[in-house]
Amino acid sequence: MENSKMVYKNGKQLRTGYTTGSCAAAAAKGAVIMLLSGEAIQEVEIDTPKGWPLTLELKHISWEEDGVRCCVVKDAGDDPDVTDKIEVYAKAKKTAAQGITLSTGLGVGKVTKAGLLIPPGMPAINPVPRSMIMKEVGEVLPEDQGVEVEISIPQGVEIAKRTFNPRLGIEGGISVLGTTGIVEPMSEDALKDTVALELSCRKAAGQDKVLLVPGSYGERFCQEHFSIPKEKAVKMSNYLGFALEKCDEYGFKKVIIAGHLGKLVKPAGGIFYTHSRISDTRMEILTANLALLDMPNVHLKEIMACITTEEAIPIIDKLGYQEIYSVIAEKCAQRCEGYVYGHVEIGVILFSMKRMLAKSSKADHILEEIRHE
């Protein structure tokens, strides 16, 4: 069955794949269908948040004393993903209580530290994959029946050692991830080509102002909070410096950069390629700037001990140092303007996973111009 699509980027064709979240949802749905019907099936169809349906093959089907188990093999397409070809299992068994109970087994990590989308103590199944699993199982489970679905990824124990999960406080396995259900190729050259092409097309259409965001969350945030359509945003991924260079080269006059504190604290410290593997200094930059605001040493140590900026935000808020958000936004804007030698006027919007944190001094008037361009 063919679930991939070809993404054409500046003369290159790259194949899409599907996430561990899609695999888990499909395996769970397949296991429940077989549990209820008593008959084996070879494939199952699911929906994805991207809007692309997938028909995924079920493998290693086994009938056990208390339920049915099967797996879906992940296909990451042309993305260099460490989880490509792993087997994502689901086991379904009937319960006396009505509804769906979701549990995890071998190879699915557990969250042990604050600051992630999932609270400590919970299995590392992100909110969107969890919703996908519940939706797909709910479609085939009668209202008066109950089922427990256990997700496991046996290879996840070893794979986790080759990821940043242990440093993030995810232990015992990998996370079940995916915000769209689809893996889109992350070729560095292809991503840069796409950024350059989008900016070039916008300039050719007569635009001289643009909104830059790291990814889809930034698009949604600006649409919801500032009524800027997603179509006006250019996703730059981790290539902030490259995107700014192209804005300068193509003659853009004004730019808004909207992103999560964890991303934009880095250019506030002079870092313009923001991938965590290359530039994992967000806590150092945040702590240094809090020190300049005279935060006591004991609390600076608390901030430095945080795994993510999201974890640090409640500490900052509790202690009354919210001024730091405006400081970071302003420094980010100034550094970015300096990066392009003052040729481009830049505003910055900082947000967390829950709210807007701050805007730099030039952000409001540039936002207004982008909104009405």
C-alpha positions, 0 to 999 in steps of 0.5 A: 500500500502506498502512504507516501507523497512526494514533496517537490522542493527546488528540483528535489523530490523527497518522500513523506512518511508517518509518525510513531503516533500514527503507527500507535493509533493504527496498531491500537485500532487494528488490535481492537477490531480483531479483539472484538471480531475474532478475525485477523485483518491485514491492514487498517485505515486511520485519519491524521491531523494533517488531513491525509488518510493512511492505510497501514499494514498490521504485522506480527499478529498474535492471539494471546490468552487475554487479548490480541497484539499486533504492530505497525512498522514506522516509515519515516520516508526520506527523513533521517529519523532514528526511529525509522523502521521500528515496530510499534505494538498495541495489545488490546484486551477487554475490561469490565469497565466501559470505555478506553484505558490507555497504558504503556509497556516496554520501550515507551518512556516515562516522563520524570521531569517537569517542563514537557507537554506531559506531566512527570510520572506519565507515559511519554505519549504526546497529546496529539498521538494520545488523541489519535489513539483514543479517536481511532479506537473509539470509532470501532468500540461499542459504547457499552464495552470497555477495552485496555490498549497497551502501547509498546515499542521494544526497540525503543529502549536502545533507540532512546540512548541515541536521543536527547530523551534522557537529558529531557527527563524521559526514561526507559524508552522513546516518546510517541510523537507527531503533531500532524501524523505525517513525517515531512522530510527534514533534508537541510538543503531542502529546508533551506531551499524552501525558505529561500523560495518562499521568501523569493516568491513573496518578494516577487509578489510585491511584499516587503514585510514578512513573518518568520516562525520556527514551525507550525505552532508559531503559525497557529499562535500568530493566527489565533492571537494577532489574526495573521493568516498562516499563509503569511508566515514563512517557516524557517525551522532552525535556520534563523540566520539563513532566513535573515540573510535571505530577507536582507538579500531580497530587500525585505524592509521589516520582519517579525520573528515569532517563536517559543522562548526556548528557541528565541533566547538563543539569538538573544545570546548571538546564536542563529542556528537554533537546533538543540544538538548544535546550540543547547545553551538556552538555560545558560543565556536565560540564567545570565540575563536573570543575573543581570536583573539581580535574581538571587544566586539560589534561584539562578541555580534553580533556573540552571537546573531546569531542563527546558525554558518551559519548566523555568517559566513558573519559577520566574513568574512566582519570583516576579521576574517577568521583566526577563521576557521583554529583555530577551525579546528586545535583545533578540530583536537587536541581535537579529538587526545587527546580524543583517547590519541594520538593513532590516527592521525587526520585531520579536514576539515571545510565547510559551506553550500556554501564553504570550510572554513579551513583544519587542519595542518595534513588534506592534507597528510591524505586526500592524503593517503585516496584518494589513499588507 
